[in-house]
Amino acid sequence: MNSQVRIERVRTRAEREVFLRLPWRFYEGNAAWVPPLLFDVRPQLDPARGDFFKHSAGEFFLVYRADEPVGRIAALHNTRHLAAHADGAGFFGFFECEDDAATAGALLAAAETWLRERGLAVARGPANFSIQDEAGVLLDGFEHAPMAGMGYTPPYYRGLLEAAGYEKAKDLLVCRIDRGSWKEAELNRMCRIADRMAPGVTVREINMKDWPGEAWRMAKIFAEAWRENWGAQPISREEFLKYGEQYKLFIDPKLILLAERDGEPLGMMVAIPNVNEIVQRIDGRLLPFGWWHLWRDRKRVTTLRLFLLGVKPEARRLGLPVLFMRHYHKVLAGAEYLREMEFSWILEDNHETLSLIDRLGGRRVQTLRLYEKKLV
């Protein structure tokens, strides 16, 4: 392929729109791909409006062959990550590219130069703003559509990054369990043990009428439970409040659980309906009828994504994940539509959680890899 290309920084609203809509070029005909929800992503890419740019910095690039865009990338200086980990890591994200090593190399080099100029020592990604957003290059399980908030990439992206000198940083695993695969006898046995280990602990659904208070409890748990997790960055009470307001149409209180003892929050587990089932059908567009489909079908989705588990260090021997899973098993068993739940993502070295999923009847369906490259 003729790879005489040029790199352009994204400056105007029209250029951001090209950047935003480029993925359709690469995924046309891919039955598993879920397009971005344009209404949600568009303001986040705008430096004047995006939440990321309130605390950090980034630069967006497009690569053109003649006048045709054939790839994109974002270089991201995430100050919150650096404050939490002090590892000198900058990030690249929103990476999409044609199957051409020279084109990908030009894009990655542009991001690396920008990060290096800001004094960063490592380029890591892909991660769309942070690893708590869509992150990783898909290594397997390409037949599975990604659930809400999860990434999806073509098989050739791995080769593009490795050809550019990137090496594995960490694998993120995706596991699923369907309605009929639960090993109920094993779940009941583990719950009997957990009940004895956690006297006085109650597990409850969140109270949406006290969302400010619940947001405070969740932020407190997250700060302590995730402090030492690889790559994690804090989520403040204000951010939990905002998420609750922004996505209240899709929040199901019975899917957000808190474990407490004597009123003290000890842990939480959060699942969300997989609205990607709807987003895929409306092709990421809310107009003219996308909103109506989202509102009508939001309680008919057939899958859930369990995306957040946090237990305070002093409560990690109480078996709280098992008690949470008892609740979710009841939710799936009693639901008219639900058929499957996804655990995503899970760090490859989180052996405790992976073992629990395996013992309950779950299976690994995908691997997402974060890559990195030294910028020395």
Contacts in CASP RR format, 6 or more apart in sequence:
PFRMAT RR
TARGET T0000
AUTHOR 0000-0000-0000
METHOD contacts of the structure
MODEL  1
MNSQVRIERVRTRAEREVFLRLPWRFYEGNAAWVPPLLFDVRPQLDPARG
DFFKHSAGEFFLVYRADEPVGRIAALHNTRHLAAHADGAGFFGFFECEDD
AATAGALLAAAETWLRERGLAVARGPANFSIQDEAGVLLDGFEHAPMAGM
GYTPPYYRGLLEAAGYEKAKDLLVCRIDRGSWKEAELNRMCRIADRMAPG
VTVREINMKDWPGEAWRMAKIFAEAWRENWGAQPISREEFLKYGEQYKLF
IDPKLILLAERDGEPLGMMVAIPNVNEIVQRIDGRLLPFGWWHLWRDRKR
VTTLRLFLLGVKPEARRLGLPVLFMRHYHKVLAGAEYLREMEFSWILEDN
HETLSLIDRLGGRRVQTLRLYEKKLV
1 98 0 8 1.000
1 100 0 8 1.000
1 102 0 8 1.000
2 65 0 8 1.000
3 65 0 8 1.000
3 100 0 8 1.000
3 102 0 8 1.000
3 103 0 8 1.000
3 106 0 8 1.000
4 65 0 8 1.000
5 63 0 8 1.000
5 64 0 8 1.000
5 65 0 8 1.000
5 70 0 8 1.000
5 102 0 8 1.000
5 103 0 8 1.000
5 106 0 8 1.000
6 63 0 8 1.000
6 64 0 8 1.000
7 61 0 8 1.000
7 62 0 8 1.000
7 63 0 8 1.000
7 106 0 8 1.000
7 107 0 8 1.000
7 110 0 8 1.000
8 15 0 8 1.000
8 61 0 8 1.000
8 62 0 8 1.000
8 63 0 8 1.000
8 64 0 8 1.000
9 59 0 8 1.000
9 60 0 8 1.000
9 61 0 8 1.000
10 16 0 8 1.000
10 18 0 8 1.000
10 19 0 8 1.000
10 59 0 8 1.000
10 60 0 8 1.000
10 61 0 8 1.000
10 62 0 8 1.000
13 46 0 8 1.000
15 62 0 8 1.000
16 42 0 8 1.000
16 45 0 8 1.000
16 46 0 8 1.000
16 60 0 8 1.000
17 42 0 8 1.000
18 62 0 8 1.000
18 69 0 8 1.000
19 45 0 8 1.000
19 60 0 8 1.000
19 62 0 8 1.000
19 72 0 8 1.000
19 94 0 8 1.000
20 36 0 8 1.000
20 38 0 8 1.000
20 41 0 8 1.000
20 42 0 8 1.000
20 45 0 8 1.000
21 38 0 8 1.000
22 62 0 8 1.000
22 69 0 8 1.000
22 71 0 8 1.000
22 72 0 8 1.000
22 96 0 8 1.000
23 33 0 8 1.000
23 35 0 8 1.000
23 36 0 8 1.000
23 96 0 8 1.000
24 35 0 8 1.000
25 69 0 8 1.000
26 96 0 8 1.000
26 97 0 8 1.000
26 98 0 8 1.000
26 154 0 8 1.000
27 33 0 8 1.000
27 35 0 8 1.000
27 154 0 8 1.000
30 154 0 8 1.000
31 145 0 8 1.000
32 142 0 8 1.000
32 143 0 8 1.000
32 144 0 8 1.000
32 145 0 8 1.000
32 146 0 8 1.000
32 152 0 8 1.000
33 145 0 8 1.000
33 152 0 8 1.000
33 280 0 8 1.000
34 145 0 8 1.000
34 146 0 8 1.000
34 152 0 8 1.000
34 276 0 8 1.000
34 279 0 8 1.000
34 280 0 8 1.000
35 279 0 8 1.000
35 280 0 8 1.000
35 283 0 8 1.000
35 284 0 8 1.000
36 284 0 8 1.000
37 279 0 8 1.000
37 284 0 8 1.000
37 286 0 8 1.000
38 284 0 8 1.000
38 285 0 8 1.000
38 286 0 8 1.000
39 286 0 8 1.000
43 49 0 8 1.000
43 50 0 8 1.000
44 50 0 8 1.000
44 51 0 8 1.000
44 52 0 8 1.000
44 129 0 8 1.000
45 60 0 8 1.000
45 94 0 8 1.000
47 53 0 8 1.000
47 58 0 8 1.000
51 239 0 8 1.000
52 58 0 8 1.000
52 76 0 8 1.000
52 78 0 8 1.000
52 129 0 8 1.000
55 79 0 8 1.000
55 80 0 8 1.000
56 76 0 8 1.000
56 77 0 8 1.000
56 78 0 8 1.000
56 79 0 8 1.000
56 80 0 8 1.000
57 76 0 8 1.000
57 77 0 8 1.000
57 79 0 8 1.000
57 118 0 8 1.000
58 74 0 8 1.000
58 75 0 8 1.000
58 76 0 8 1.000
58 77 0 8 1.000
58 114 0 8 1.000
59 74 0 8 1.000
59 75 0 8 1.000
59 111 0 8 1.000
59 114 0 8 1.000
60 72 0 8 1.000
60 73 0 8 1.000
60 74 0 8 1.000
60 94 0 8 1.000
61 72 0 8 1.000
61 73 0 8 1.000
61 74 0 8 1.000
61 75 0 8 1.000
61 107 0 8 1.000
61 110 0 8 1.000
61 111 0 8 1.000
62 69 0 8 1.000
62 71 0 8 1.000
62 72 0 8 1.000
63 69 0 8 1.000
63 70 0 8 1.000
63 71 0 8 1.000
63 72 0 8 1.000
63 73 0 8 1.000
63 97 0 8 1.000
63 103 0 8 1.000
63 106 0 8 1.000
63 107 0 8 1.000
63 110 0 8 1.000
64 70 0 8 1.000
65 103 0 8 1.000
70 97 0 8 1.000
70 98 0 8 1.000
70 100 0 8 1.000
70 103 0 8 1.000
71 96 0 8 1.000
71 97 0 8 1.000
71 98 0 8 1.000
71 103 0 8 1.000
71 107 0 8 1.000
72 94 0 8 1.000
72 95 0 8 1.000
72 96 0 8 1.000
72 97 0 8 1.000
72 107 0 8 1.000
73 92 0 8 1.000
73 93 0 8 1.000
73 94 0 8 1.000
73 95 0 8 1.000
73 97 0 8 1.000
73 107 0 8 1.000
73 108 0 8 1.000
73 110 0 8 1.000
73 111 0 8 1.000
74 92 0 8 1.000
74 93 0 8 1.000
74 94 0 8 1.000
74 95 0 8 1.000
74 111 0 8 1.000
74 128 0 8 1.000
75 90 0 8 1.000
75 91 0 8 1.000
75 92 0 8 1.000
75 110 0 8 1.000
75 111 0 8 1.000
75 112 0 8 1.000
75 114 0 8 1.000
75 115 0 8 1.000
76 90 0 8 1.000
76 91 0 8 1.000
76 92 0 8 1.000
76 93 0 8 1.000
76 127 0 8 1.000
76 129 0 8 1.000
77 90 0 8 1.000
77 115 0 8 1.000
77 118 0 8 1.000
77 120 0 8 1.000
78 90 0 8 1.000
78 91 0 8 1.000
78 129 0 8 1.000
78 130 0 8 1.000
78 233 0 8 1.000
80 130 0 8 1.000
80 233 0 8 1.000
80 234 0 8 1.000
81 89 0 8 1.000
81 90 0 8 1.000
81 91 0 8 1.000
81 130 0 8 1.000
81 231 0 8 1.000
81 233 0 8 1.000
82 88 0 8 1.000
82 89 0 8 1.000
82 90 0 8 1.000
83 233 0 8 1.000
84 231 0 8 1.000
84 232 0 8 1.000
84 233 0 8 1.000
84 234 0 8 1.000
85 231 0 8 1.000
87 121 0 8 1.000
87 122 0 8 1.000
88 120 0 8 1.000
88 121 0 8 1.000
88 122 0 8 1.000
89 120 0 8 1.000
89 121 0 8 1.000
89 122 0 8 1.000
89 123 0 8 1.000
89 124 0 8 1.000
89 372 0 8 1.000
90 115 0 8 1.000
90 120 0 8 1.000
90 122 0 8 1.000
90 123 0 8 1.000
90 124 0 8 1.000
91 123 0 8 1.000
91 124 0 8 1.000
91 125 0 8 1.000
91 126 0 8 1.000
91 127 0 8 1.000
91 129 0 8 1.000
91 130 0 8 1.000
92 108 0 8 1.000
92 111 0 8 1.000
92 112 0 8 1.000
92 115 0 8 1.000
92 123 0 8 1.000
92 124 0 8 1.000
92 125 0 8 1.000
92 126 0 8 1.000
92 127 0 8 1.000
93 125 0 8 1.000
93 126 0 8 1.000
93 127 0 8 1.000
93 128 0 8 1.000
93 129 0 8 1.000
94 126 0 8 1.000
94 128 0 8 1.000
95 107 0 8 1.000
95 125 0 8 1.000
95 126 0 8 1.000
95 157 0 8 1.000
97 103 0 8 1.000
97 104 0 8 1.000
97 107 0 8 1.000
97 157 0 8 1.000
97 160 0 8 1.000
99 154 0 8 1.000
99 156 0 8 1.000
99 160 0 8 1.000
101 159 0 8 1.000
101 160 0 8 1.000
101 163 0 8 1.000
101 164 0 8 1.000
104 160 0 8 1.000
104 161 0 8 1.000
104 163 0 8 1.000
104 164 0 8 1.000
105 160 0 8 1.000
105 163 0 8 1.000
105 164 0 8 1.000
108 123 0 8 1.000
108 161 0 8 1.000
108 164 0 8 1.000
108 166 0 8 1.000
109 164 0 8 1.000
111 123 0 8 1.000
112 123 0 8 1.000
112 373 0 8 1.000
112 375 0 8 1.000
115 123 0 8 1.000
115 375 0 8 1.000
116 375 0 8 1.000
120 375 0 8 1.000
121 374 0 8 1.000
121 375 0 8 1.000
121 376 0 8 1.000
122 372 0 8 1.000
122 373 0 8 1.000
122 374 0 8 1.000
122 375 0 8 1.000
123 166 0 8 1.000
123 372 0 8 1.000
123 373 0 8 1.000
123 375 0 8 1.000
124 169 0 8 1.000
124 370 0 8 1.000
124 371 0 8 1.000
124 372 0 8 1.000
125 131 0 8 1.000
125 135 0 8 1.000
125 136 0 8 1.000
125 169 0 8 1.000
125 370 0 8 1.000
125 371 0 8 1.000
125 372 0 8 1.000
126 135 0 8 1.000
126 136 0 8 1.000
126 137 0 8 1.000
126 153 0 8 1.000
126 370 0 8 1.000
126 371 0 8 1.000
127 133 0 8 1.000
127 134 0 8 1.000
127 135 0 8 1.000
127 136 0 8 1.000
127 370 0 8 1.000
128 134 0 8 1.000
128 135 0 8 1.000
130 233 0 8 1.000
131 172 0 8 1.000
131 231 0 8 1.000
131 232 0 8 1.000
131 370 0 8 1.000
132 232 0 8 1.000
132 233 0 8 1.000
132 235 0 8 1.000
133 149 0 8 1.000
134 149 0 8 1.000
134 150 0 8 1.000
134 151 0 8 1.000
135 151 0 8 1.000
135 172 0 8 1.000
135 345 0 8 1.000
135 368 0 8 1.000
135 370 0 8 1.000
136 151 0 8 1.000
136 153 0 8 1.000
136 172 0 8 1.000
136 368 0 8 1.000
136 369 0 8 1.000
136 370 0 8 1.000
136 371 0 8 1.000
137 153 0 8 1.000
137 157 0 8 1.000
137 158 0 8 1.000
137 161 0 8 1.000
137 368 0 8 1.000
137 369 0 8 1.000
137 370 0 8 1.000
137 371 0 8 1.000
138 151 0 8 1.000
138 152 0 8 1.000
138 153 0 8 1.000
138 154 0 8 1.000
138 155 0 8 1.000
138 157 0 8 1.000
138 366 0 8 1.000
138 367 0 8 1.000
138 368 0 8 1.000
139 158 0 8 1.000
139 171 0 8 1.000
139 366 0 8 1.000
139 367 0 8 1.000
139 368 0 8 1.000
139 369 0 8 1.000
140 366 0 8 1.000
140 367 0 8 1.000
141 365 0 8 1.000
141 366 0 8 1.000
141 367 0 8 1.000
142 154 0 8 1.000
142 155 0 8 1.000
144 174 0 8 1.000
144 365 0 8 1.000
144 366 0 8 1.000
145 152 0 8 1.000
145 276 0 8 1.000
145 280 0 8 1.000
146 152 0 8 1.000
146 276 0 8 1.000
147 274 0 8 1.000
147 276 0 8 1.000
147 303 0 8 1.000
147 305 0 8 1.000
147 342 0 8 1.000
147 344 0 8 1.000
148 272 0 8 1.000
148 273 0 8 1.000
148 274 0 8 1.000
148 275 0 8 1.000
148 276 0 8 1.000
148 279 0 8 1.000
148 305 0 8 1.000
149 276 0 8 1.000
149 305 0 8 1.000
149 307 0 8 1.000
150 174 0 8 1.000
150 276 0 8 1.000
150 305 0 8 1.000
150 342 0 8 1.000
150 344 0 8 1.000
150 345 0 8 1.000
150 368 0 8 1.000
151 368 0 8 1.000
158 369 0 8 1.000
161 371 0 8 1.000
162 371 0 8 1.000
164 373 0 8 1.000
165 373 0 8 1.000
166 371 0 8 1.000
166 372 0 8 1.000
166 373 0 8 1.000
167 371 0 8 1.000
167 372 0 8 1.000
167 373 0 8 1.000
168 369 0 8 1.000
168 370 0 8 1.000
168 371 0 8 1.000
169 369 0 8 1.000
169 370 0 8 1.000
169 371 0 8 1.000
169 372 0 8 1.000
170 230 0 8 1.000
170 347 0 8 1.000
170 348 0 8 1.000
170 369 0 8 1.000
170 370 0 8 1.000
171 347 0 8 1.000
171 348 0 8 1.000
171 367 0 8 1.000
171 368 0 8 1.000
171 369 0 8 1.000
171 370 0 8 1.000
172 344 0 8 1.000
172 345 0 8 1.000
172 346 0 8 1.000
172 347 0 8 1.000
172 348 0 8 1.000
172 367 0 8 1.000
172 368 0 8 1.000
172 369 0 8 1.000
172 370 0 8 1.000
173 344 0 8 1.000
173 345 0 8 1.000
173 346 0 8 1.000
173 347 0 8 1.000
173 348 0 8 1.000
173 354 0 8 1.000
173 364 0 8 1.000
173 366 0 8 1.000
173 367 0 8 1.000
173 368 0 8 1.000
174 342 0 8 1.000
174 343 0 8 1.000
174 344 0 8 1.000
174 345 0 8 1.000
174 346 0 8 1.000
174 364 0 8 1.000
174 365 0 8 1.000
174 366 0 8 1.000
174 367 0 8 1.000
174 368 0 8 1.000
175 342 0 8 1.000
175 343 0 8 1.000
175 344 0 8 1.000
175 346 0 8 1.000
175 354 0 8 1.000
175 357 0 8 1.000
175 362 0 8 1.000
175 363 0 8 1.000
175 364 0 8 1.000
175 365 0 8 1.000
176 340 0 8 1.000
176 341 0 8 1.000
176 342 0 8 1.000
176 343 0 8 1.000
176 362 0 8 1.000
176 363 0 8 1.000
176 365 0 8 1.000
177 340 0 8 1.000
177 341 0 8 1.000
177 343 0 8 1.000
177 357 0 8 1.000
177 360 0 8 1.000
177 361 0 8 1.000
177 362 0 8 1.000
177 363 0 8 1.000
178 339 0 8 1.000
178 340 0 8 1.000
178 341 0 8 1.000
179 332 0 8 1.000
179 333 0 8 1.000
179 338 0 8 1.000
179 339 0 8 1.000
179 340 0 8 1.000
181 361 0 8 1.000
181 362 0 8 1.000
181 363 0 8 1.000
182 329 0 8 1.000
182 332 0 8 1.000
182 360 0 8 1.000
182 361 0 8 1.000
183 359 0 8 1.000
183 360 0 8 1.000
183 361 0 8 1.000
184 329 0 8 1.000
186 359 0 8 1.000
186 360 0 8 1.000
186 361 0 8 1.000
187 322 0 8 1.000
187 325 0 8 1.000
187 326 0 8 1.000
187 329 0 8 1.000
187 360 0 8 1.000
190 322 0 8 1.000
190 359 0 8 1.000
191 322 0 8 1.000
191 323 0 8 1.000
191 326 0 8 1.000
193 319 0 8 1.000
193 322 0 8 1.000
194 318 0 8 1.000
194 319 0 8 1.000
194 320 0 8 1.000
194 322 0 8 1.000
194 323 0 8 1.000
195 323 0 8 1.000
197 317 0 8 1.000
197 318 0 8 1.000
197 319 0 8 1.000
198 259 0 8 1.000
198 261 0 8 1.000
198 318 0 8 1.000
198 319 0 8 1.000
198 320 0 8 1.000
198 323 0 8 1.000
200 261 0 8 1.000
200 262 0 8 1.000
201 259 0 8 1.000
201 260 0 8 1.000
201 261 0 8 1.000
201 266 0 8 1.000
201 318 0 8 1.000
201 320 0 8 1.000
201 323 0 8 1.000
202 259 0 8 1.000
202 260 0 8 1.000
202 261 0 8 1.000
203 257 0 8 1.000
203 258 0 8 1.000
203 259 0 8 1.000
203 320 0 8 1.000
203 323 0 8 1.000
203 324 0 8 1.000
203 327 0 8 1.000
204 257 0 8 1.000
204 258 0 8 1.000
204 260 0 8 1.000
205 253 0 8 1.000
205 254 0 8 1.000
205 256 0 8 1.000
205 257 0 8 1.000
205 258 0 8 1.000
206 214 0 8 1.000
206 253 0 8 1.000
206 256 0 8 1.000
206 257 0 8 1.000
206 258 0 8 1.000
207 214 0 8 1.000
207 253 0 8 1.000
208 214 0 8 1.000
208 248 0 8 1.000
208 251 0 8 1.000
208 253 0 8 1.000
211 241 0 8 1.000
211 244 0 8 1.000
212 241 0 8 1.000
214 240 0 8 1.000
214 258 0 8 1.000
215 237 0 8 1.000
215 240 0 8 1.000
215 241 0 8 1.000
215 244 0 8 1.000
216 237 0 8 1.000
217 258 0 8 1.000
217 265 0 8 1.000
217 268 0 8 1.000
218 237 0 8 1.000
218 240 0 8 1.000
218 258 0 8 1.000
218 265 0 8 1.000
218 268 0 8 1.000
218 270 0 8 1.000
219 235 0 8 1.000
219 236 0 8 1.000
219 237 0 8 1.000
219 239 0 8 1.000
219 240 0 8 1.000
220 265 0 8 1.000
221 258 0 8 1.000
221 265 0 8 1.000
221 266 0 8 1.000
221 267 0 8 1.000
221 268 0 8 1.000
221 310 0 8 1.000
221 311 0 8 1.000
221 312 0 8 1.000
222 234 0 8 1.000
222 235 0 8 1.000
222 268 0 8 1.000
222 308 0 8 1.000
222 310 0 8 1.000
223 234 0 8 1.000
224 312 0 8 1.000
224 313 0 8 1.000
225 267 0 8 1.000
225 310 0 8 1.000
225 311 0 8 1.000
225 312 0 8 1.000
225 313 0 8 1.000
226 232 0 8 1.000
226 234 0 8 1.000
226 310 0 8 1.000
229 347 0 8 1.000
230 347 0 8 1.000
244 251 0 8 1.000
247 272 0 8 1.000
249 294 0 8 1.000
249 295 0 8 1.000
249 298 0 8 1.000
250 272 0 8 1.000
250 273 0 8 1.000
250 275 0 8 1.000
250 298 0 8 1.000
251 272 0 8 1.000
252 272 0 8 1.000
252 273 0 8 1.000
254 331 0 8 1.000
255 270 0 8 1.000
255 271 0 8 1.000
255 272 0 8 1.000
255 273 0 8 1.000
255 304 0 8 1.000
255 328 0 8 1.000
255 331 0 8 1.000
256 268 0 8 1.000
256 269 0 8 1.000
256 270 0 8 1.000
256 271 0 8 1.000
257 268 0 8 1.000
257 269 0 8 1.000
257 270 0 8 1.000
257 324 0 8 1.000
257 327 0 8 1.000
258 265 0 8 1.000
258 267 0 8 1.000
258 268 0 8 1.000
259 265 0 8 1.000
259 266 0 8 1.000
259 267 0 8 1.000
259 268 0 8 1.000
259 311 0 8 1.000
259 315 0 8 1.000
259 318 0 8 1.000
259 320 0 8 1.000
259 323 0 8 1.000
259 324 0 8 1.000
260 266 0 8 1.000
265 312 0 8 1.000
266 311 0 8 1.000
266 312 0 8 1.000
266 314 0 8 1.000
266 315 0 8 1.000
266 318 0 8 1.000
266 320 0 8 1.000
267 310 0 8 1.000
267 311 0 8 1.000
267 312 0 8 1.000
267 315 0 8 1.000
267 320 0 8 1.000
268 308 0 8 1.000
268 309 0 8 1.000
268 310 0 8 1.000
269 306 0 8 1.000
269 308 0 8 1.000
269 309 0 8 1.000
269 310 0 8 1.000
269 321 0 8 1.000
269 324 0 8 1.000
269 328 0 8 1.000
270 306 0 8 1.000
270 307 0 8 1.000
270 308 0 8 1.000
270 309 0 8 1.000
271 304 0 8 1.000
271 305 0 8 1.000
271 306 0 8 1.000
271 307 0 8 1.000
271 328 0 8 1.000
271 341 0 8 1.000
272 304 0 8 1.000
272 305 0 8 1.000
272 307 0 8 1.000
273 298 0 8 1.000
273 299 0 8 1.000
273 301 0 8 1.000
273 303 0 8 1.000
273 304 0 8 1.000
274 301 0 8 1.000
274 302 0 8 1.000
274 303 0 8 1.000
274 304 0 8 1.000
274 305 0 8 1.000
274 342 0 8 1.000
275 294 0 8 1.000
275 298 0 8 1.000
275 301 0 8 1.000
277 297 0 8 1.000
277 301 0 8 1.000
277 302 0 8 1.000
277 303 0 8 1.000
278 293 0 8 1.000
278 294 0 8 1.000
278 297 0 8 1.000
278 298 0 8 1.000
278 301 0 8 1.000
279 294 0 8 1.000
281 293 0 8 1.000
282 289 0 8 1.000
282 290 0 8 1.000
282 293 0 8 1.000
282 294 0 8 1.000
284 290 0 8 1.000
286 294 0 8 1.000
299 337 0 8 1.000
300 337 0 8 1.000
301 337 0 8 1.000
301 338 0 8 1.000
302 337 0 8 1.000
302 338 0 8 1.000
302 339 0 8 1.000
302 340 0 8 1.000
303 338 0 8 1.000
303 339 0 8 1.000
303 340 0 8 1.000
303 341 0 8 1.000
303 342 0 8 1.000
304 328 0 8 1.000
304 331 0 8 1.000
304 332 0 8 1.000
304 338 0 8 1.000
304 340 0 8 1.000
304 341 0 8 1.000
304 342 0 8 1.000
305 341 0 8 1.000
305 342 0 8 1.000
305 344 0 8 1.000
306 328 0 8 1.000
306 341 0 8 1.000
306 342 0 8 1.000
306 343 0 8 1.000
306 344 0 8 1.000
307 344 0 8 1.000
307 345 0 8 1.000
309 321 0 8 1.000
309 324 0 8 1.000
309 353 0 8 1.000
311 318 0 8 1.000
311 320 0 8 1.000
311 321 0 8 1.000
321 353 0 8 1.000
321 356 0 8 1.000
322 356 0 8 1.000
325 356 0 8 1.000
325 360 0 8 1.000
328 341 0 8 1.000
331 338 0 8 1.000
332 338 0 8 1.000
332 339 0 8 1.000
332 341 0 8 1.000
342 365 0 8 1.000
343 353 0 8 1.000
343 357 0 8 1.000
344 366 0 8 1.000
345 368 0 8 1.000
346 353 0 8 1.000
346 354 0 8 1.000
346 357 0 8 1.000
354 364 0 8 1.000
END
